[in-house]
Amino acid sequence: MTMIFTIGYEGATVDGFLATLRQAGVTRLIDVRALASSRRPGFSKSSLAAALAEVGIDYVHLRDLGTPKRGRDAAKKGDVTTLRDVYDDQLALPETQVAAQRMLALAEERPSALLCFERDPCHCHRTLLLEAVGQGLEVIDLYVD
């Protein structure tokens, strides 16, 4: 059975984030944010990819697996119902289906973690993504201390 991790960086430091990934044995981070930028220092695409490379973790950004703005706004408000509705529409798009298949193939190659912002996976689209396409995967949610 293929294992896949999920992780959010809400409230995390880069050092704590990297330590959590390394401790779990993750060797590839799959960024499933629509916008791979962040106000939190170190979590935007370029700086995060560089920090990951320094500790031997590969970085892949699958933008099409991200949540449209309306869904991100719902997630920020804790409105999981709207998030689910918006993300269901996103999952129906052909480009999202292609990206989901790529994500699954990448996760089969080596220990991988899906990245998004929310610490609690129950308030994040990464859980909805795995519910939709992750049948047969063992999902382990990581939390940065």
C-alpha positions as CSV (number, residue, x, y, z in Angstrom):
1,M,0.0,0.0,0.0
2,T,1.3,3.4,-1.0
3,M,1.7,5.9,1.9
4,I,1.2,9.6,1.4
5,F,1.7,12.3,4.0
6,T,0.0,15.7,4.3
7,I,1.4,18.8,6.0
8,G,0.4,22.4,6.6
9,Y,2.7,25.2,7.5
10,E,0.3,27.4,9.4
11,G,2.1,28.6,12.5
12,A,5.3,26.7,11.6
13,T,8.9,27.8,11.2
14,V,10.9,26.6,8.2
15,D,13.3,24.7,10.5
16,G,10.4,23.0,12.4
17,F,8.7,22.2,9.1
18,L,11.9,20.6,7.6
19,A,12.6,18.7,10.7
20,T,9.0,17.2,10.7
21,L,9.4,16.1,7.0
22,R,12.8,14.6,7.6
23,Q,11.7,12.8,10.8
24,A,8.8,11.2,8.8
25,G,11.2,10.1,6.0
26,V,9.6,12.4,3.4
27,T,11.9,12.8,0.3
28,R,9.4,14.7,-2.0
29,L,7.1,17.6,-1.2
30,I,4.2,18.0,-3.5
31,D,2.8,21.6,-3.2
32,V,-0.9,21.6,-3.9
33,R,-1.4,25.3,-3.5
34,A,-2.9,27.2,-6.4
35,L,-0.6,30.1,-5.5
36,A,2.8,29.0,-4.2
37,S,3.4,32.2,-2.4
38,S,3.1,33.0,1.3
39,R,3.4,35.9,3.7
40,R,5.2,33.5,6.0
41,P,8.9,33.8,5.5
42,G,10.4,30.8,3.8
43,F,7.2,29.3,2.5
44,S,7.0,30.8,-1.0
45,K,7.9,28.5,-3.9
46,S,11.5,29.6,-4.5
47,S,12.7,29.9,-1.0
48,L,10.9,26.7,0.1
49,A,12.3,24.7,-2.8
50,A,15.8,25.9,-2.0
51,A,15.4,25.0,1.7
52,L,14.1,21.6,0.8
53,A,16.9,20.9,-1.6
54,E,19.4,21.7,1.2
55,V,18.0,18.7,3.2
56,G,17.6,16.4,0.2
57,I,13.9,16.8,-0.3
58,D,12.5,17.2,-3.9
59,Y,9.9,19.9,-4.6
60,V,7.1,19.7,-7.1
61,H,4.4,22.3,-7.5
62,L,1.1,20.9,-8.9
63,R,-0.8,24.2,-9.3
64,D,-3.9,22.6,-10.9
65,L,-4.6,20.7,-7.6
66,G,-5.0,24.0,-5.7
67,T,-8.1,25.7,-4.6
68,P,-9.7,28.6,-6.5
69,K,-9.9,31.9,-4.6
70,R,-13.5,31.4,-3.5
71,G,-12.5,28.1,-1.9
72,R,-9.4,29.6,-0.2
73,D,-11.6,32.4,1.2
74,A,-14.1,29.7,2.5
75,A,-11.2,27.8,4.1
76,K,-10.0,30.9,5.9
77,K,-13.5,31.4,7.4
78,G,-13.8,27.7,8.3
79,D,-16.6,27.3,5.9
80,V,-15.9,23.7,4.9
81,T,-19.2,23.2,3.1
82,T,-18.3,26.0,0.6
83,L,-14.8,24.8,0.3
84,R,-16.0,21.3,-0.5
85,D,-18.4,22.6,-3.2
86,V,-15.8,24.8,-4.8
87,Y,-13.2,22.0,-4.8
88,D,-15.6,19.4,-6.2
89,D,-15.9,21.7,-9.2
90,Q,-12.1,22.0,-9.4
91,L,-11.7,18.2,-9.2
92,A,-14.1,17.8,-12.3
93,L,-11.7,19.8,-14.5
94,P,-9.6,17.7,-17.0
95,E,-6.4,19.5,-16.0
96,T,-7.0,18.7,-12.3
97,Q,-7.6,15.1,-13.1
98,V,-4.3,15.0,-15.0
99,A,-2.5,16.7,-12.1
100,A,-4.1,14.2,-9.7
101,Q,-2.8,11.3,-11.6
102,R,0.7,12.8,-11.7
103,M,0.5,13.3,-7.9
104,L,-0.4,9.7,-7.4
105,A,2.5,8.6,-9.6
106,L,5.0,10.8,-7.8
107,A,3.8,9.4,-4.4
108,E,4.4,5.9,-5.6
109,E,8.0,6.7,-6.5
110,R,9.1,7.8,-3.1
111,P,7.8,9.0,0.3
112,S,5.9,12.2,-0.5
113,A,3.9,14.8,1.4
114,L,1.2,17.1,0.1
115,L,1.6,20.7,1.2
116,C,-0.9,23.4,1.9
117,F,-1.3,26.2,4.4
118,E,-3.8,24.9,7.0
119,R,-2.4,23.0,10.0
120,D,-5.7,21.0,10.4
121,P,-6.2,18.8,7.4
122,C,-10.0,18.8,8.1
123,H,-10.1,22.4,7.1
124,C,-8.0,22.0,3.9
125,H,-8.6,20.9,0.4
126,R,-5.7,18.4,0.6
127,T,-8.1,16.1,2.5
128,L,-10.8,16.6,-0.1
129,L,-8.2,15.8,-2.8
130,L,-7.2,12.5,-1.2
131,E,-10.9,11.6,-0.5
132,A,-11.5,12.0,-4.2
133,V,-8.5,10.3,-5.8
134,G,-6.6,8.6,-3.0
135,Q,-8.4,5.3,-2.7
136,G,-6.0,2.6,-1.5
137,L,-3.5,5.1,-0.1
138,E,-2.5,5.2,3.5
139,V,-2.7,8.8,4.5
140,I,-0.7,10.2,7.4
141,D,-1.2,13.8,8.5
142,L,1.9,15.4,9.8
143,Y,1.9,18.3,12.3
144,V,4.8,20.7,12.9
145,D,5.5,21.2,16.6
